[in-house]
């Protein structure tokens, strides 16, 4: 680059000398006697230094300015990118929060729906199982009357068939007993079962104690007498059995 600058400088100096000589040739004789300016080597070097300092300074300032502008543009672009990243991060956090809330609502709705399904299924099954509850309760009086009718007949007279009167009584007794058995069998087929707790431990959920008696030969809290049988409908107590319980001494 130095050689190129030197060559340019010497060419410019040569052009100046040629132009001066041409002007002197066209001037008057008096003007022609004026000495021709011939630059010395020191003057050429001085001119070169001047040109160099003049030509390099404008080149360095724009380069520095362009570098600063590029850095500022890069910083501005970087700040924009950082700003967009922060906005995206904030948006991501917000979306994750929304997703968590929606997931929680979804799980709650699913749980409520399943609970509703189970409740509905249980209610439907209970309706099926206990639809005849009122009807069965009304039939219990008929069952009790049949038991009372059979209990009024002495057991010794149900075995004596030689007497015509007893024979008729035995026939009536057998008919009533068969009617009772058929009725109880029909009720059992529909989930209605008898509670006969004689000799069992007293259960307050299934038995109703009407009186207590001390009996040394029996364990306290044992049912020794059944005043009225109880019934269950599909394992639910429809009527508790009324019983007498052994009193603790």
Buried (B, 14 or more C-beta within 10 A) or exposed (E): EEEEBBEEBBEEBEEEEEEEEEEBEEEEEEEEEEEEEEBEEEEBEEBBEEBBEEEEEEEEEEEEEEEEEEEEEEEEEEEEEEEEEEEEEEEEEEEEEEEEEEEEEEEEEEEEEEEEEEEEEEEEEEEEBBEBBEEBBEBBEEBEEBBEBBEEBEEEEBEEEEEEEBEEBBEEBEEBBEBBEEBBEEBEEBBBBBBEBEEBEBBEEBBBBEEBEEBEEBEBBBBBEBEBBBBBBBEEBBBBBBBBBBBEE
